[in-house]
């Protein structure tokens, strides 16, 4: 199709040059990451706050796991009442 442009009166500058495969692959990967971020935070006003909250929750869970392992109690408590 690009060969027909010259006979239709188009200039050689109008032809779009495709990038090499490595550059194209990198661009596609960046676009995919951008789409994933957009869909992950769709409807969220402050995605940074959500990310901080998630990390804090993970840290809390990790800390609970280490204390329950070292405590040996398993986290179960008897309630008499």
C-alpha positions as CSV (number, residue, x, y, z in Angstrom):
1,X,0.0,0.0,0.0
2,X,2.9,2.4,0.7
3,X,4.1,1.9,-2.9
4,X,0.9,3.3,-4.3
5,X,1.3,6.7,-2.6
6,X,4.0,7.8,-4.9
7,X,1.9,7.1,-8.0
8,X,-1.2,8.9,-6.4
9,X,0.8,12.1,-6.0
10,X,1.7,11.6,-2.3
11,X,5.1,12.5,-1.1
12,X,7.6,10.1,0.4
13,X,7.3,12.0,3.7
14,X,3.6,10.9,4.1
15,X,4.7,7.2,4.4
16,X,4.7,6.0,8.0
17,X,7.8,4.2,9.0
18,X,7.3,1.3,11.4
19,X,9.8,1.1,14.3
20,X,12.1,-1.9,14.7
21,X,10.6,-4.9,16.5
22,X,12.4,-4.2,19.8
23,X,11.1,-0.6,20.0
24,X,7.6,-1.7,19.0
25,X,7.7,-4.4,21.7
26,X,8.8,-1.9,24.3
27,X,6.0,0.5,23.3
28,X,3.4,-2.2,23.5
29,X,4.6,-3.2,26.9
30,X,4.4,0.3,28.2
31,X,0.9,0.7,26.7
32,X,-0.2,-2.5,28.4
33,X,1.1,-1.4,31.8
34,X,-0.6,1.9,31.4
35,X,-4.0,0.2,30.6
36,X,-3.6,-2.1,33.6
37,X,-3.0,0.8,36.0
38,X,-6.0,2.7,34.6
39,X,-8.3,-0.3,35.0
40,X,-7.0,-1.1,38.4
41,X,-7.8,2.3,39.7
42,X,-10.9,3.0,37.7
43,X,-13.3,5.1,39.9
44,X,-10.6,5.8,42.6
45,X,-10.0,9.4,43.3
46,X,-6.6,9.0,45.0
47,X,-4.8,5.8,43.8
48,X,-1.7,6.7,45.8
49,X,-3.7,6.6,49.0
50,X,-5.2,3.2,48.1
51,X,-1.7,1.9,47.4
52,X,-0.4,3.2,50.8
53,X,-3.4,1.6,52.6
54,X,-2.8,-1.7,50.8
55,X,0.9,-1.7,51.8
56,X,0.1,-0.8,55.4
57,X,-2.4,-3.7,55.5
58,X,0.2,-6.1,54.1
59,X,2.7,-5.0,56.7
60,X,0.1,-5.4,59.5
61,X,-0.7,-8.9,58.3
62,X,3.0,-9.8,58.1
63,X,3.5,-8.6,61.6
64,X,0.6,-10.6,62.9
65,X,1.9,-13.7,61.2
66,X,5.3,-13.3,62.8
67,X,3.9,-12.6,66.3
68,X,1.5,-15.6,66.1
69,X,4.3,-17.9,65.0
70,X,6.6,-16.7,67.8
71,X,3.8,-16.6,70.4
72,X,2.7,-20.1,69.7
73,X,-0.8,-19.3,70.9
74,X,-2.3,-19.4,67.5
75,X,-4.3,-16.3,68.2
76,X,-7.2,-18.2,69.8
77,X,-8.5,-17.0,73.1
78,X,-11.0,-18.5,75.5
79,X,-13.9,-16.4,76.6
80,X,-15.8,-17.4,79.7
81,X,-18.9,-15.6,80.4
